[in-house]
Amino acid sequence: MLRVLAVDDEEPALGELLYLLRADPRVRTAEGAGDATAALRRIGRALESGPDGEDAVDVVFLDIHMPGLTGLDVARLLAGFARPPLVVFVTAHEGFALQAFDLKAVDYVLKPVRRERLAEAVRRVHELVHATAAPATAPEQIPVELGGVTRFVPVDDIAYVEAHGDYARLHTDRGSHLVRIPLSALEERWADRGFVRIHRSHLVALARIDELRLDGGATSVRIGDTDLAVSRRHARQLRDLLMRRAGG
């Protein structure tokens, strides 16, 4: 998961950017800086810490127009280091794209920032970091907001997920958490982790299914104390998956 620093001198823009970044399941942490000086101090700690240190930063989302040093100035300074964080520019101005890519920026996102466009930038960064990083040993986690505090819930703790429009509710043995991620995005991301779609409203962890029930042509599953309906279009695939799993 990515460790992100977002830099923007406009507080509302920075707050919105951080909100969107923290909602992305590929982002572990997202910190903010209000100007280039603060950003460089934070990046300095990251470079001293090294890529595996507790202060490491994988990517910097940089505004271009800021008082004092601009985002382009910051990127030029970073280019002088052996292993700098990746850079994504976030700006209201289209005219600096060529300079941005000359500085080897991963992406160039225009304001106002759309969630889908930012997610694409995060995907590009994630692929680059994943391609060069050693395999992670820690379990995958997803950030959830609880009263202004971000908690990280291990994906292995999630029994099933319930659709809520553009949101999803994660159900664990200890409670549930609402995250701003569509169910379809989680279905694609967690397919190789044993999660399967059983209904347009539900995604379940195959290993957490205790019972499969057939009653008068209707199919359902029991997960703990919860019964969930299985739609006809998903019933046969689910039965086949459960049988293969039972057969080893």
Residue pairs with C-beta under 8 A, 6 or more apart in sequence:
1 25
1 26
1 27
1 28
1 136
1 140
1 141
2 26
2 27
2 28
2 58
2 59
2 122
2 125
2 126
2 129
3 28
3 29
3 56
3 57
3 58
3 59
4 21
4 27
4 29
4 30
4 31
4 57
4 58
4 59
4 60
4 61
5 30
5 31
5 32
5 33
5 39
5 42
5 43
5 46
5 57
5 59
5 60
5 61
5 85
6 14
6 17
6 18
6 21
6 30
6 31
6 32
6 33
6 60
6 61
6 90
7 14
7 32
7 33
7 34
7 35
7 36
7 38
7 39
7 60
7 61
7 62
7 63
7 66
7 71
7 74
8 14
8 17
8 32
8 34
8 63
8 66
8 90
9 34
9 35
9 63
9 66
9 67
10 63
11 34
13 63
13 111
14 32
14 34
15 32
16 113
17 32
17 61
17 90
17 113
17 118
18 30
18 32
20 113
20 115
20 118
21 27
21 30
21 61
21 118
21 122
22 30
22 143
22 145
22 150
23 115
23 143
23 179
23 180
23 181
24 118
24 119
24 122
24 181
25 142
25 143
25 179
25 181
25 186
25 189
26 122
26 123
26 126
27 122
27 143
28 141
28 143
28 152
31 42
31 57
33 39
33 42
35 66
35 67
35 68
36 66
36 68
36 69
36 70
36 71
36 73
36 74
37 68
37 69
39 60
39 62
39 74
40 69
40 74
40 77
42 57
43 57
43 60
43 78
43 84
43 85
45 55
46 53
46 55
46 56
46 57
46 85
47 81
47 83
47 84
48 55
49 55
49 56
50 56
51 83
51 133
57 85
58 85
58 86
58 125
58 129
59 85
59 86
59 87
59 88
59 106
59 125
59 129
60 74
60 78
60 85
60 86
60 87
60 88
61 88
61 89
61 90
61 109
61 121
62 71
62 74
62 75
62 87
62 88
62 89
62 90
63 71
63 89
63 90
63 91
64 70
64 71
64 72
64 89
64 91
64 93
64 96
64 100
65 71
65 91
65 92
65 93
71 89
71 91
72 96
72 99
72 100
72 103
75 87
75 89
75 100
75 103
75 105
76 103
78 84
78 85
78 87
79 103
79 104
86 106
86 125
86 128
86 129
87 103
87 104
87 105
87 106
88 105
88 106
88 107
88 108
88 109
88 121
88 125
89 96
89 100
89 105
89 107
89 108
89 109
90 109
90 111
90 113
91 108
91 109
91 110
91 111
92 110
92 111
94 110
96 108
97 108
100 108
101 108
106 121
106 124
106 125
106 128
107 120
107 121
107 124
107 125
109 117
109 118
109 121
110 117
139 154
139 155
139 156
140 154
140 155
140 156
140 193
141 152
141 153
141 154
141 155
142 152
142 153
142 155
142 158
142 170
142 179
143 150
143 151
143 152
143 153
143 179
144 150
144 151
144 152
144 153
144 170
144 177
144 178
144 179
145 151
146 177
151 177
153 170
153 172
153 177
155 190
155 193
157 172
157 173
157 174
158 170
158 171
158 172
158 205
159 171
159 172
159 173
159 204
159 205
159 208
159 223
159 224
159 226
160 171
160 202
160 203
160 204
160 205
160 208
160 223
160 226
160 228
161 168
161 169
161 170
161 171
161 183
161 186
161 195
161 202
161 203
161 204
162 168
162 169
162 171
162 176
162 183
162 201
162 202
163 182
163 183
163 200
163 201
163 202
164 178
165 182
166 180
166 182
167 178
167 179
167 180
167 181
167 182
168 178
168 179
168 181
168 182
168 183
168 186
168 203
169 176
169 177
169 178
169 179
170 176
170 177
170 178
170 179
171 226
173 224
183 201
183 203
186 195
186 203
187 195
187 197
187 203
190 203
193 205
194 205
194 206
194 207
195 203
195 204
195 205
195 206
196 203
196 204
196 206
196 234
196 237
196 238
196 241
197 203
197 234
198 204
198 221
198 228
198 229
198 230
198 231
198 234
198 238
199 228
199 229
199 230
199 231
199 234
200 231
202 228
202 229
204 221
204 223
204 228
206 241
206 242
206 245
207 245
208 223
208 224
209 221
209 222
209 223
209 242
210 221
210 222
210 223
210 224
211 221
211 222
212 219
212 220
212 221
212 238
212 239
212 242
213 219
213 220
213 221
213 222
213 227
218 229
219 229
219 230
219 232
219 235
219 238
219 239
220 227
220 228
220 229
220 230
221 227
221 228
221 230
221 238
222 228
230 238
